[in-house]
Amino acid sequence: MKVPLLDLDAHYKPIMGQIRQVLDEVFATHQYILGPQVKAFEAMIQDYLGVKHAIGCASGTDALVLALKALEIGKNDEVITTPFTFFATAGSIARVGAKPVFVDILPDTFNIDPAEIAKAITSKTKAIMPVHLFGQVSEMDRINEIAKRHNLAVIEDNAQGIGALYMEQQGGTIGDIGTLSFFPSKNLGCMGDGGMCLTNDADLAQKLRQLRVHGENPKYYHKWVGLNSRLDSIQAAVLAVKLPYLEEWSEKRRQNAEYYYQHLQDVPQIKLPVIRSQAKSIYNQFTIIAENRDELKNHLLDSGIGCAIYYPLPLHLQECFADLNGKAGDLPISEESAERVLSIPIYPELTDSQKDRVIEVIKDFYN
Ligand SMILES: *Cc1c(COP(=O)(O)O)cnc(C)c1O
């Protein structure tokens, strides 16, 4: 039996008819850029997350760039973030000309360590960018408290956390600006690239709406140099079909996680994901810490089971950031995590027999 890391065929089968229908509606009107589907989907997200303003854009990466630009962060500014994340987090900071300042993570949740943030603040620090990694919101109460004390902005990279809660609050709506990605492998994925900014601040919202159309207001008059970064009407139409199913999909991911917790807890060579009692995860990934990780990975792949390392090289050690002078040993928890993590299939459509197969192959490896 094969168990892929993600099964988009199984995912789309039940809703493909609905998607074809809404796409026909877009094709009937030819309003491809910022059409009625985009406005409608933004309103649906505002409703779902309980946030005042949702601004669609071309990708989760662009959402971060737009957020930084809206907060006027650029040259000579520093943004404190985690090195244990997808590249886009720090890439967006560098793209606006600011400096990513990496601090270490917590060993159990893999999220940024608030105590380390406080130590890294300088006179140049403008913002903190926590990432809600693998679907679990960072410790936003502590992060907001530090930000408030030092007058810093908070941008939540919530690309992996749509619908995840922290102290009953929706991730991505707790800081100044939050972002979403609709990349196909995220919990709410579209059929291409897509992203969104979230904020409760009306001024920031207006600025974000202008920045995504080259900073123009009114048309052909430019107050800022913005981007060309819109969510396509086609993608918004697809996402509007999918959003009503999201809670059900997240619940299935949590049930799959529960199944793994039950059946893998007696394997001493692996550590299962730790979710804080204040947090409700959406399990974008189910990421274990494994002894002999590389051998386990090969054994799973040889047995037809999808798995992947998110992420193999922390960002402070990436070649493109060499001028930041990060070196091996600087951020030991991130570096050790990169050597020991492995993500296994958790997608909502997993069957019991598929989960049993994953469990069997892992147990078989260590016996
Ligand atoms: C996916 C992802 C992004 C970027 O999203 P794109 O839509 O692919 O540009 C940013 N940050 C994190 C943590 C992500 O996982």
The ligand as a Gaussian input file, in Angstrom:
#p B3LYP/6-31G(d) Opt

LIG

0 1
 C        4.404000      28.519000       2.358000
 C        5.031000      29.466000       3.266000
 C        5.272000      30.810000       2.921000
 C        5.135000      31.339000       1.524000
 O        3.970000      31.103000       0.905000
 P        3.884000      31.110000      -0.705000
 O        2.416000      31.219000      -0.937000
 O        4.452000      29.820000      -1.173000
 O        4.631000      32.281000      -1.211000
 C        5.774000      31.654000       3.883000
 N        6.046000      31.227000       5.112000
 C        5.849000      29.959000       5.490000
 C        6.153000      29.562000       6.890000
 C        5.349000      29.030000       4.582000
 O        5.175000      27.763000       4.963000

